[in-house]
Amino acid sequence: MIYYLYVIASVSGRYYKGVSGHPLLRLAQHNNGEVKSTAGQGPWRFAGVFLFESKREALIQERKLKKYSREKLENWMSACHP
């Protein structure tokens, strides 16, 4: 199964990183307030979506991104999606 590492941004400029097999459904859950850590902070939009061939690979990259500064995250996303 293909997994996606997604980065979403709120209108206030906050980023959230996650992994899902169905990123569009997951974005809807974030915007509907179904995700505790993002509830009430939306609306959310995709800032980047990255494809991985395994859940393990996606989770490893997600852990790395969660440690990145805002500037480093934005640079990483720009390098992946020029």
C-alpha positions as CSV (number, residue, x, y, z in Angstrom):
1,M,0.0,0.0,0.0
2,I,1.1,3.6,-0.7
3,Y,1.4,6.0,2.2
4,Y,1.5,9.7,2.1
5,L,3.4,12.1,4.4
6,Y,1.3,15.3,4.4
7,V,2.0,18.7,5.7
8,I,-1.0,21.0,6.2
9,A,-1.1,24.7,7.0
10,S,-3.7,26.6,8.9
11,V,-4.7,30.2,8.1
12,S,-2.7,31.3,11.1
13,G,0.4,29.8,9.6
14,R,0.8,26.8,11.8
15,Y,2.0,23.5,10.2
16,Y,0.9,20.0,11.1
17,K,2.7,16.9,9.7
18,G,1.1,13.4,9.5
19,V,1.0,10.1,7.6
20,S,-2.1,8.6,6.0
21,G,-3.1,6.2,3.3
22,H,-5.9,8.6,2.4
23,P,-4.7,12.2,2.7
24,L,-7.9,13.8,1.3
25,L,-10.0,12.0,3.9
26,R,-7.5,13.0,6.6
27,L,-7.6,16.7,5.6
28,A,-11.4,16.6,5.8
29,Q,-11.1,15.1,9.3
30,H,-8.7,18.0,10.3
31,N,-11.1,20.6,8.9
32,N,-14.1,19.0,10.6
33,G,-12.5,19.2,14.0
34,E,-12.2,15.4,14.3
35,V,-8.4,15.5,15.1
36,K,-7.8,16.7,18.7
37,S,-4.4,18.3,18.0
38,T,-5.8,20.5,15.2
39,A,-9.4,21.1,16.2
40,G,-10.5,24.7,16.2
41,Q,-7.3,25.9,14.4
42,G,-8.4,25.6,10.8
43,P,-9.3,25.8,8.1
44,W,-6.4,23.7,6.9
45,R,-5.0,23.3,3.4
46,F,-2.2,21.1,2.0
47,A,1.2,22.7,2.0
48,G,2.8,19.5,0.7
49,V,2.0,15.8,0.0
50,F,4.8,13.3,-0.4
51,L,4.5,9.7,-1.5
52,F,6.2,6.7,0.1
53,E,6.1,3.0,-0.8
54,S,5.8,1.9,2.9
55,K,4.3,3.2,6.0
56,R,7.6,2.7,7.8
57,E,9.4,5.0,5.4
58,A,6.7,7.7,5.7
59,L,6.8,7.5,9.6
60,I,10.6,7.8,9.7
61,Q,10.4,11.0,7.5
62,E,7.5,12.3,9.6
63,R,9.6,12.0,12.8
64,K,12.4,13.9,11.2
65,L,10.1,16.7,10.0
66,K,8.5,17.1,13.4
67,K,12.0,18.1,14.7
68,Y,12.6,20.7,11.9
69,S,12.3,24.4,12.5
70,R,9.7,26.2,10.4
71,E,12.5,27.5,8.0
72,K,14.0,24.0,7.6
73,L,10.6,22.5,6.9
74,E,9.7,25.1,4.3
75,N,13.2,24.6,2.6
76,W,12.7,20.8,2.6
77,M,9.2,21.1,1.0
78,S,10.6,23.5,-1.6
79,A,13.4,21.1,-2.5
80,C,10.9,18.3,-2.9
81,H,8.4,20.3,-4.9
82,P,10.4,22.9,-6.9
